[in-house]
Amino acid sequence: MLAPLLMLVACNDDPEVTGPLPEITWVMSSGRFRIQTGESIQLVPDIENLDETSVYVWTIEGKVVGHDNYYTFTTDTPGEYFVKLTINNRFGKVEDEVKITVTENTNVELPEIPEHSGWQVPWTEINVAQGRTIKVKAYMTGTEREVATVFTAATEGRHSVVLRDEESGRSQEFFITVCPPAGTYRRSSKGQAMVNKVYAYMPAPGHQVNGYIITGKSYPDGCTHEQACDSVLAHFSRKWSVSLGGQGGYLIAGFDHSVVNNELVNGQSAYDLCIKGNPFSYQSEPGIIWVSQDDNGDGLPNDQWFELAGSEYGTDNHSVEYAITYFRPEKPKSYTGWRDTNGDTGYIPYMSYWNPSDYYWQPWIEGTKHTYFGSRLRDRSTYESGISDIPPYDWGYADNLSDIDFTDGPAGKMGYYKISNARTWDGQPVNLEYIDFVKIQTAQTGSTPNLGEISTEVYYIGDCHLQ
């Protein structure tokens, strides 16, 4: 009788063995697990609380397919596949499941990209504050020639500048209105924190613009440009995203007040603008930010623009006075070709799974081609084994997961930017005391097979001082 009693006591006194279970996280969103037949993807989870007793079990539809700390998936059959990871240790087990969508890998018929050399101009009329200078330029696409002059805004009034290219015989007349000195039309620094009007929404072709299955369309079907701008503002009010499409695509928004450069006016090195994007650890899609003052006081963004210098400004990763032309596809559901000022060519891919629209071309853009002007950042995207990586730049760009200016600030977790970084056309500080308008523009030309084209997303634009 004694032995069973002792056993019972020993069992009751034996302390329960407890401890942390493994925790499984993935470094990518579910949308990243998408490949084509014949491709492969390596699933590498981040695991916490592992110990020497931990055992991996990978299964697909109940069949064990692996025991390593990673799993490489591939198939020649389209469909949706659910891969389950189970990790057992001495404290118990945890499970997590991911979905991989496999689409047919078809040979894409790429459209012919037309020759596009010659004369292009980004504007023919502009307003400039007295005392400033502006570079007047015609873009000679596909050549290394530059036709440009510098105009100094000395005398108020409307002035004419004519550029001539002796080699081609082309010429263009520009009209520059010299306005009163900067600050003449400065408004109150108080008002609504968020921009109150979108003046232009000109996304380049891209699969997230007019039919994206996850976040929906940026604008209603068949709308005008003005209606599209109103739709973008409504998105901002809800902090919903809009896409700027491929390289050069942009939007222009304005405030109901003048946003102060706090560093110049109050001597405090604080952020002035806040812009929300959706960067991930594996996917930053940087957008260059431009600012402008209402130099002529008419409430419209028809004045000189200044680029906010980011970490790559003036480096080999940054190109100024860049232009890219997109060509409307002749056939529906086709890639969209482009050619730039360097003579380089490429395509915006057609991705039927994400956006089955016939064309990634905006209805208010007339003609069969359209050119975007601005600056460019070097594409650093990579794609290997079904995994894309688009790394961030250090600081200064929208939709960019920077360790420096993508932070938790007065408006929440988003990007924060300083007006003091505004630069003139020749790279000098502008020393703007305030700004009235903001332009955000996709800055890279790259694309990857499962993420599509690099396209800056914007959810919100605000004045940091009023949050």
N, C-alpha and C positions, 0 to 999 in steps of 0.2 A: 504493500500500500504506500510505502514511503516514496518509492521511485516515481510513480505517477504524480504525486503531490509536488515533488521537487521539479518535475518537468513543467507542471502548470505554473509554478511560481517563476521559473526561469523564463517561460514564454511571456508572461505578463510583465516581467521586469525588463525584458529586452527592448531597448529604445527603438522607436520607429525610425527607419532610415528615410530621411527626406532631403530634398535639395532642388536646385533649379533645373527645370526642363530646358532642353535646347530651344532656341528661338530662331526661326527661319525668316529671313527677309531677302528681297530681290532688289538688285541695283537698277532695275529697269521696270517701267510700267508694263501692264499687260499688252498694250498696243505694240510693244517692241517685239513680241514673240510672233512674228509673221515672216514666213519665208516662202520661196517658190520651190516647186518640185526639183529634186536633185541637189538643192542647197542643204547646208547643215547649220545647226545652231548649238552652241555649247552653253548649257545651263549651269551657272556657277553661283550658288546661293551664298549669302553672308550668314554665317551661323554663329550664334553666341551660346555660351554655357556648354561647350563641348568638354568631354573628359575621355579617359582611356576606355570607357565602356561604350562609347557612342558607336552605333552601327547605322550605316546608310542603306536604304532600300529604295530603288527607283522602280516604279511600275507604270505600265500603260495598259488600261482596260484590264487590270488585275494581274497582268503578266509581269513578272520580275524581269527587268532589263539591265540592271546595274547595281553595283554596291560601292562605287567610288564617291568622292566628295564633289564630283561633277558628272554631268551626263551630256553626251553629244547625240542630238536627235537629227535624223534625216529620213526622208521618204520620197518615193516617186509617185505617190498617190495624193491628189488634192483632198482637202477636207479639214476638219477640226479635230485636234488631238489633245487629250488631257493627260499630262504627265504628273504623277504623284510622287512626292518625296516623303518618305517616312524615316524619322531618326529615333532610334531606341537608345536609352541609356538606363542606368540602374534605378533611376527615379521614375521612369515611365517612357512614354513616346509622344511625339508630335507629328502632325502631317500637314502638308501644304500642297496645293495643286495649281498648275499653270496650264493655260490653254495656248496651243500653237496652231495658228491658222496657216494652212499650206495652200497656195494658189498655183494654178498651172503656169509653168515656165514656157511662155511662147516666144517665138522669135519676133521681136518688135520691128515693124517696118518704119524706119526713121524717115521723116520727110526731108526733102532737100532744103538746105538753108540757102536762101538767095544771096547773091553778092550784094554788098551794101557799103560801098565806099562813096565818099563825097561829103557834102556840106550839111551840117546840122547845127542848130542853135537852141539853147535851153530857154531863152526868153528874148523878146524884142522890145519890151517896155518894163521899166523898173523905177522905184523911188529910192533915193539915197539921201541920208542926212548930210547936211552941209559939213564940210571938213573931212569927210571920209573918202576913200578911194575904192574903186571896184574894177575888177578885171572883166573886160568885154572879150568874149571868145567865140569863135566858130569851131566846131569839132570836125576835123577832117578824118572821118571814119576810115580805118584800114590803111592809113598813111602815118608817117612820123612827122608830118608837117604841122605846125601850129600857126594859126592866124589869130592874133590877139593884140589888144592894146590895154593900157591902164588909164582909166579916167579918174581925174581928181574932181570931186564935187565942191568947187570953189564958189560958184555964183548961183544963187537961187534961180529957178526957172527950168524950162524944158529944153534939153540939149540933144543934138543929133550926133551920132558917131557912126561912121561908115567903115566897115571892114571889107577889104578886097584881097582876094587870093590871086596873085598874078599868074600862077601856073594854070589854074583852072578857069580863070576869068570870072569866077563867081564873086558876088558882093552881097552884103546885107547891111541894112540901116537899122540902128538901134536908137531908141529914145530913152533918155535918162532924165528924170525930173529931180532936180536938186531941191530938197526940202529944207525947212528951218533946222537949226542945230538940234542934235539929239537931246531929248528931254522936253521939247516944246509940247508934245502931245502925251506926255506921261500922265497916266490916270492914278486913281487911288490905289493903295496897296491892299485894300480890303475888298472882300467879295466872296464868291463861291470858291471853295478849295479845288474842286474838279473843273476841268475845262468846260465851258458852257456852249461851245459850238465846234463842229467839225466842218472845215471849209473844203477839204479835198480828201477823197479816198480813192487812191489810184494804185491798187495792188497789182503787182506783176502777175503773170500766170502762175498758178499754184494749186495744188490739190486740196488745200484747206480753205479756199476762199468762198466758193459758190456751191458747196454741196457736201461738206465734210460730215461723215456719219457720226462722229463723236460729239462735237460741240455744236453742230448745226451750221447753217449758212450765216455768213456775215451780213447778208442783205436779202430782201425778198426777191423772188423771181420777177423778171421783167421790169424792175424798178429803174428810175432815172438816177443820174449821179447825185442829185440833191437828196433824193429819197435814201440812197445808199449812205450818204453822210449822216442823215438823221438816224438811220438804223445803227450806225457805229456809235453815235452818242448814246443811244438807248442801251447798247451793250455796255458801254463804260459805266453808266449809272447803276448797272447790276453787277459790274465787274465780271462780265462775260468777255470772252476773247474775240478778237478779230485778227485775221492773218493778213500780212502785207505781201504774201506771195514771194516770188523769187527776187533775185538781186535787183535793187533799184525801186521796188514797190514801196509806196509811201502813203502816209496820211498827214494832214495838216490840221491842227486844232488850235483854238485860242481861248483866252481867259476873259472874264468880265472885268478884269482889273490888270494892273501891271505887276508882274512878279518881280520882287526886289532881289538884286544880287546882294545877299547879306554880307558877303565878305568885303565888298567894295563900299557899301553904304554904311554898314554898322560895324565893320572891322571884325566880324566874327566869321570864322571859317566853317560855315554851316552849309548843309545841302539845301538847295532851293527848289528843285524839281523832283517829283517821285513818279516813277513809271513802273507799272506792274506788268510782268511777262509771265511765262511759264517754263523757265529753264529747269532742266534736270541734270543730274550728275553726269549723264552720258550725252546730253543734248542741250547745248547752248546755241542759240541762233541770233547772233548779235546784230543789233540795229544801230546805225549811226544816228545821233541826235543833233538837230539843227535848231537854232533859235533866231528870232527876229523881233525888231521893234516896229511899231506902227509909225513909220517916219513921216507919213503925210496925213495922219490923223483920220483916215477914212474908214477905219475899222476892218480893213481887209488885208490879208497877208500878201501884198504885192510889193514888198519892200526887200531890202538886202538881207540875205541869209548868212549865218555864221555857224560853222561846225563846232560842236563841243569836242575838244581834244580828249581822246581816250588814251589808254596805255600804249597803243600802237601808232599814234599820230606821229608822222615824220619818220617812221621806220620803214624797212623793206616790206613789212606786212600791210602797209597802208598806201593806197593809190588815190590821188586827188584828180579832179577834172576827168572823171571816168564816165563813159556812156555805154549803155547796152541797149540793143534793139531786139525786140521779140517779133516773131512773124506768126500771124494767125494761121493755124493749120487748115489745109484745104479739105481734109477729111475729118469727120467726127471721131472722137475717142483716139486721138493721135497725140504723140509727143509734140511739144512746142519748141521750135528751134530758136536760137538766138545767136547774134554776132555782136562783138563789142569793138571799142575803139582800138584795141590792141590787135584786132584781126582774128582773135580767138573765137571759136564757135562751141556750141553745146546745146543741151536740150533740157527742158522741164519735163520730167517723166509723166506719163499718163498712168494713174493708179486707180483702176476701176473699183477695187475693194473699198478704198477710202472715199472716192468721189466719182460716181458713175456718170457725171454730166458729160454731154457731148464735147464741150470745149471748156478749157480753163481760161477763158477770155471774157473780159468784162463787157457787158452789153453797151455801156456808154462810151467805149473806146471805138472811135470810128476808124475805118480803113483796115488794111491788112498787115500793118506793122505799127509799132509804137516804141519810142525811145525814152529811156529814163536816164537822167543825168545826176551825178553826185560823186561820192567817194566810195572806195571799195576796200574791204579787208580780205586778206589772203584766206582761202578755204583750207582748213586743216582737218577736215573730216576723214575718217577711215571706216572701212567695212571689212570684216573678217569673220568667217565661220557663222554668218547670219547675224552678227552683232555690229551695230553702228556705234561710232563714237564721234561726237562733235564737241571738242573741248572748249571751255570758255577762254576769253582773253582776260587780262588781269583786272581791268576796271574801265569804266566810262561808256558802256554800251547797254542799250535796252535788251531785255530778254537774254541776259548773260549772267551765268551763275558765278559771279565774282566773290572772292573772299573779302574784298575791300568795300565795295559799295552796294552789294546785294545783301541787305541786312534788315533787321527788325527795327524800323524807325517809327516816326509818328503816325504814318499811314499804314503800318503793318509791314509784313515781310515782302519786300520788293526792291527795285533798284532806286538809288538816290544819286542826284547829279548836281553839279555846281555851275552856275552861269559864268563864274570866273574863268572857266575853261574854254570860253568862246574864243575862236581864232579868226583872224582876217584871211583873205585869200592867199596871202603870202606867209601865213603861219605866225603872225604876231598877235599878242593878246588884244582883244577889242576893248576891254574895260567897260563893258555895258553895265549901267547902273540898274537896269531892269529889262525885262522882255515881255512881249505880248502874245507871241505865237511860238508854237513848237512843231517841228516836223520830225518824224521818225521814219527811217528808211532801211530796208533790208540791205545788209552790207556784204553778203557773200554769194558766190555763184554755185556752190557745191550741191550735191545730192547724194543720197545713199539708197540702195535698193529697197530697204524696208521702211525707211523714214521719209523718203521722197526728197523734194528740194528743201534746202535751207530757207526758212521763211520766218521772219520775225513775227512774234505774236504780241499783241498789246491788249491789256485788260482795263487799264486805268491810267490817266495822266492827271497829276495834281500839283498844287502849290504847297510845298512842305510847311511853309510858315503859317498856313491856315488850317492844318489838319487838327 
